[in-house]
Amino acid sequence: MLREGLHYLAGHQGMRRLAATNPVARKLASRFVAGETLAEALGAIQQTNRLGMRASLDHLGENVTSREEAAEAADGYCQAFDAIAANSLDANISCKLTHLGLDLGVDVAEELTRTVAEAAARNGNFLRLDMEGSAYTERTVSMTKSIFDATRSVGTVIQAYLYRSADDIRDLNGRGIRVRLVKGAYLEPASVAYPNKADVDASYRRLADALLADGTFPAFATHDIALIEYVKDRARSLGRGPEDFEFQMLYGVRRDLQRRLRAEGYGMRLYIPYGTQWYPYLMRRLAERPANLLFIMGNVAREAGTARRSGTG
Ligand SMILES: Cc1cc2nc3c(=O)[nH]c(=O)nc-3n(C[C@H](O)[C@H](O)[C@H](O)COP(=O)(O)OP(=O)(O)OC[C@H]3O[C@@H](n4cnc5c(N)ncnc54)[C@H](O)[C@@H]3O)c2cc1C
């Protein structure tokens, strides 16, 4: 129930406006978001690189409603590729097609995404097209394929909870397109996605097998220790070394595990989001682990209690 409520709130425009100026929401967001400016995000990447980890930079934004906003987002991504190169950072970029105008039409998003992918190619870098809700899956997979054919500099994300994912991975593997495997972060109906965690985890294992066997530098994006151990075992038994794949985790989530895997010699890339449009991203992170909400509410209540006791409330 709580999870569904948080997903509902993620898409609520009024709540999005309210949250933008609410100090509690902003504090909560700061755990998962590197800042509001590109300069802050570049600083977070630098720190990440110093720890021996790579980064994937995400300028937060989705479901834009005008071509101007989409074009501005595309310009921002091109500048970010230049800034990554100018600062010699080990980072690529992740973006959402609805940030680049997919709701306005496939042609709008395709033109802008191609421009960003060309900026990636010019810089010898890589653009990851994040996967959004199932209404966008087919368009995201097919745009990844066409832009890959033109630039060789894009890959995408496949969600283990979708029934269609084994077919998508077979297709993408056959074309040499890089895949990030995730469980999936959206609320989906049982007609398209496994409703039970055990089935999603089993699907993740099967898809990981396919990626380790035939994929091009696959990325296993999860904080689930059982799945991470599974991937490590399977990689070993297939003779895949740490240079053949990487793990990915979210900025601010399971830092202990990030460092441990790095110390074991595995490639680790952190997904580093920044920008003012953090509200839907934050709500999805809370929906993944509603305990985060209780933890923060507890902190807020404690701080309010301290303030009352010291007479400043
Ligand atoms: C690098 C990266 C990129 C992603 N890109 C996409 C994408 O493009 N499309 C998409 O649909 N999804 C994406 N996701 C989200 C993904 O689908 C899952 O929703 C998310 O990773 C949580 O699932 P999990 O595999 O970590 O396993 P879970 O079973 O959800 O979590 C395992 C453990 O990880 C920890 N944990 C997980 N989430 C949180 C959290 N929010 N806060 C604190 N602790 C947490 C907890 O200890 C939990 O017990 C991405 C995830 C990562 C790591």
The ligand as an SDF file (V2000), in Angstrom:
LIG
                    3D

 53 58  0  0  0  0  0  0  0  0999 V2000
   22.8270    2.0950  -11.2610 C   0  0  0  0  0  0  0  0  0  0  0  0
   21.3470    1.8670  -11.2770 C   0  0  0  0  0  0  0  0  0  0  0  0
   20.6110    2.3070  -12.3590 C   0  0  0  0  0  0  0  0  0  0  0  0
   19.2330    2.0630  -12.3970 C   0  0  0  0  0  0  0  0  0  0  0  0
   18.5260    2.3980  -13.5270 N   0  0  0  0  0  0  0  0  0  0  0  0
   17.2260    2.0570  -13.6040 C   0  0  0  0  0  0  0  0  0  0  0  0
   16.4840    2.2660  -14.8060 C   0  0  0  0  0  0  0  0  0  0  0  0
   16.9850    2.7760  -15.8080 O   0  0  0  0  0  0  0  0  0  0  0  0
   15.1770    1.8770  -14.8210 N   0  0  0  0  0  0  0  0  0  0  0  0
   14.5840    1.2870  -13.7250 C   0  0  0  0  0  0  0  0  0  0  0  0
   13.4070    0.9240  -13.8130 O   0  0  0  0  0  0  0  0  0  0  0  0
   15.2660    1.0910  -12.5940 N   0  0  0  0  0  0  0  0  0  0  0  0
   16.5580    1.4640  -12.5020 C   0  0  0  0  0  0  0  0  0  0  0  0
   17.2330    1.2380  -11.3230 N   0  0  0  0  0  0  0  0  0  0  0  0
   16.4930    0.8720  -10.0860 C   0  0  0  0  0  0  0  0  0  0  0  0
   16.2660   -0.6200   -9.9790 C   0  0  0  0  0  0  0  0  0  0  0  0
   15.3000   -1.0340  -10.9230 O   0  0  0  0  0  0  0  0  0  0  0  0
   15.7650   -0.9890   -8.5580 C   0  0  0  0  0  0  0  0  0  0  0  0
   14.5390   -0.3430   -8.3230 O   0  0  0  0  0  0  0  0  0  0  0  0
   16.7200   -0.6180   -7.4510 C   0  0  0  0  0  0  0  0  0  0  0  0
   18.0470   -0.8660   -7.8250 O   0  0  0  0  0  0  0  0  0  0  0  0
   16.3950   -1.4160   -6.1850 C   0  0  0  0  0  0  0  0  0  0  0  0
   16.5180   -2.7770   -6.4360 O   0  0  0  0  0  0  0  0  0  0  0  0
   17.7630   -3.6990   -5.9590 P   0  0  0  0  0  0  0  0  0  0  0  0
   18.1900   -4.4900   -7.1410 O   0  0  0  0  0  0  0  0  0  0  0  0
   18.8120   -2.8770   -5.3490 O   0  0  0  0  0  0  0  0  0  0  0  0
   17.1240   -4.7500   -4.9660 O   0  0  0  0  0  0  0  0  0  0  0  0
   16.1810   -4.5790   -3.6920 P   0  0  0  0  0  0  0  0  0  0  0  0
   15.7270   -5.9680   -3.3660 O   0  0  0  0  0  0  0  0  0  0  0  0
   15.1590   -3.5260   -3.9210 O   0  0  0  0  0  0  0  0  0  0  0  0
   17.1680   -4.0640   -2.5870 O   0  0  0  0  0  0  0  0  0  0  0  0
   18.2210   -4.8530   -2.0450 C   0  0  0  0  0  0  0  0  0  0  0  0
   18.8220   -4.0970   -0.8640 C   0  0  0  0  0  0  0  0  0  0  0  0
   19.4380   -2.8940   -1.3420 O   0  0  0  0  0  0  0  0  0  0  0  0
   19.2170   -1.8180   -0.4510 C   0  0  0  0  0  0  0  0  0  0  0  0
   18.4030   -0.7900   -1.1720 N   0  0  0  0  0  0  0  0  0  0  0  0
   17.7820   -0.9220   -2.3690 C   0  0  0  0  0  0  0  0  0  0  0  0
   17.1810    0.2250   -2.7240 N   0  0  0  0  0  0  0  0  0  0  0  0
   17.4340    1.1030   -1.7340 C   0  0  0  0  0  0  0  0  0  0  0  0
   17.0980    2.4560   -1.5180 C   0  0  0  0  0  0  0  0  0  0  0  0
   16.3630    3.1560   -2.3810 N   0  0  0  0  0  0  0  0  0  0  0  0
   17.5290    3.0550   -0.3750 N   0  0  0  0  0  0  0  0  0  0  0  0
   18.2670    2.3690    0.5300 C   0  0  0  0  0  0  0  0  0  0  0  0
   18.6220    1.0720    0.3840 N   0  0  0  0  0  0  0  0  0  0  0  0
   18.2170    0.4540   -0.7420 C   0  0  0  0  0  0  0  0  0  0  0  0
   18.5150   -2.3820    0.7310 C   0  0  0  0  0  0  0  0  0  0  0  0
   19.4980   -2.7900    1.6530 O   0  0  0  0  0  0  0  0  0  0  0  0
   17.8030   -3.5900    0.1520 C   0  0  0  0  0  0  0  0  0  0  0  0
   17.5200   -4.5700    1.1130 O   0  0  0  0  0  0  0  0  0  0  0  0
   18.6030    1.4420  -11.2850 C   0  0  0  0  0  0  0  0  0  0  0  0
   19.3590    0.9950  -10.2060 C   0  0  0  0  0  0  0  0  0  0  0  0
   20.7140    1.1850  -10.1880 C   0  0  0  0  0  0  0  0  0  0  0  0
   21.5000    0.6570   -9.0310 C   0  0  0  0  0  0  0  0  0  0  0  0
  1  2  1  0
  2  3  1  0
  2 52  2  0
  3  4  2  0
  4  5  1  0
  4 50  1  0
  5  6  2  0
  6  7  1  0
  6 13  1  0
  7  8  2  0
  7  9  1  0
  9 10  1  0
 10 11  2  0
 10 12  1  0
 12 13  2  0
 13 14  1  0
 14 15  1  0
 14 50  1  0
 15 16  1  0
 16 17  1  0
 16 18  1  0
 18 19  1  0
 18 20  1  0
 20 21  1  0
 20 22  1  0
 22 23  1  0
 23 24  1  0
 24 25  2  0
 24 26  1  0
 24 27  1  0
 27 28  1  0
 28 29  2  0
 28 30  1  0
 28 31  1  0
 31 32  1  0
 32 33  1  0
 33 34  1  0
 33 48  1  0
 34 35  1  0
 35 36  1  0
 35 46  1  0
 36 37  1  0
 36 45  1  0
 37 38  2  0
 38 39  1  0
 39 40  1  0
 39 45  2  0
 40 41  1  0
 40 42  2  0
 42 43  1  0
 43 44  2  0
 44 45  1  0
 46 47  1  0
 46 48  1  0
 48 49  1  0
 50 51  2  0
 51 52  1  0
 52 53  1  0
M  END
$$$$
